[in-house]
Amino acid sequence: MKKFIKIGIMSAALGVVLVGADTANAQNRRDNRREERQEMREEIRDARRDYRDDVRDGRNRRSARREMRREVREARQDYRRDVRRGRDGWYWYQNGRRYTRPFSQWNYRNGWFYRIY
């Protein structure tokens, strides 16, 4: 009887440890999202500051604007690539709903590659 009680206590303790680790992971994932968003905003701010400095220094406006837009686009792409991925695939929001595009696989059949979601 004592063995059953010990096993029950040990399994309960193990369950508490696993549940605690899962909630900490979810909190950590949310914090990572916030950090990624802050990093993206910082990169966009730097790109705009560099553009203003380049224009102020007399550099060609068109090339400076092109460079700024490229840097902003890359920052947003990095953010989307890092953040918009959940456990079950890629997701995005449209009209207030969350849509999920599952992970895709490529299968080779009869000489052709087929994409399976």
DAZI-V307985 format. One record per residue. N is the residue number from 1. D_LAST is the distance of its C-alpha to the last C-alpha in Angstrom with 2 decimals. Layout:
n=N d_last=D_LAST
n=N d_last=D_LAST
This chain:
n=1 d_last=50.99
n=2 d_last=50.99
n=3 d_last=48.16
n=4 d_last=45.96
n=5 d_last=46.81
n=6 d_last=46.04
n=7 d_last=42.68
n=8 d_last=41.88
n=9 d_last=42.94
n=10 d_last=40.99
n=11 d_last=37.76
n=12 d_last=38.28
n=13 d_last=38.89
n=14 d_last=35.77
n=15 d_last=33.75
n=16 d_last=35.35
n=17 d_last=34.54
n=18 d_last=30.84
n=19 d_last=30.63
n=20 d_last=32.59
n=21 d_last=30.33
n=22 d_last=27.23
n=23 d_last=28.97
n=24 d_last=30.24
n=25 d_last=26.79
n=26 d_last=25.63
n=27 d_last=28.80
n=28 d_last=28.29
n=29 d_last=24.80
n=30 d_last=26.43
n=31 d_last=29.26
n=32 d_last=27.03
n=33 d_last=25.49
n=34 d_last=29.06
n=35 d_last=30.12
n=36 d_last=27.33
n=37 d_last=28.33
n=38 d_last=31.97
n=39 d_last=31.29
n=40 d_last=29.57
n=41 d_last=32.52
n=42 d_last=34.94
n=43 d_last=33.49
n=44 d_last=33.69
n=45 d_last=37.23
n=46 d_last=38.21
n=47 d_last=36.93
n=48 d_last=38.96
n=49 d_last=41.96
n=50 d_last=41.83
n=51 d_last=41.73
n=52 d_last=44.78
n=53 d_last=46.58
n=54 d_last=45.93
n=55 d_last=47.25
n=56 d_last=50.19
n=57 d_last=51.00
n=58 d_last=51.18
n=59 d_last=48.05
n=60 d_last=46.55
n=61 d_last=44.74
n=62 d_last=42.18
n=63 d_last=41.02
n=64 d_last=41.15
n=65 d_last=39.02
n=66 d_last=36.49
n=67 d_last=36.30
n=68 d_last=36.01
n=69 d_last=33.13
n=70 d_last=31.29
n=71 d_last=31.85
n=72 d_last=30.75
n=73 d_last=27.54
n=74 d_last=26.80
n=75 d_last=27.64
n=76 d_last=25.28
n=77 d_last=22.40
n=78 d_last=23.17
n=79 d_last=23.29
n=80 d_last=19.92
n=81 d_last=18.36
n=82 d_last=20.26
n=83 d_last=20.12
n=84 d_last=17.04
n=85 d_last=14.88
n=86 d_last=15.00
n=87 d_last=14.38
n=88 d_last=11.00
n=89 d_last=9.62
n=90 d_last=11.20
n=91 d_last=13.40
n=92 d_last=16.15
n=93 d_last=19.02
n=94 d_last=20.02
n=95 d_last=23.03
n=96 d_last=23.44
n=97 d_last=20.07
n=98 d_last=17.34
n=99 d_last=13.89
n=100 d_last=10.83
n=101 d_last=7.75
n=102 d_last=5.72
n=103 d_last=5.88
n=104 d_last=4.22
n=105 d_last=6.17
n=106 d_last=8.66
n=107 d_last=10.57
n=108 d_last=14.06
n=109 d_last=15.61
n=110 d_last=18.93
n=111 d_last=19.37
n=112 d_last=16.17
n=113 d_last=13.03
n=114 d_last=9.83
n=115 d_last=6.55
n=116 d_last=3.80
n=117 d_last=0.00
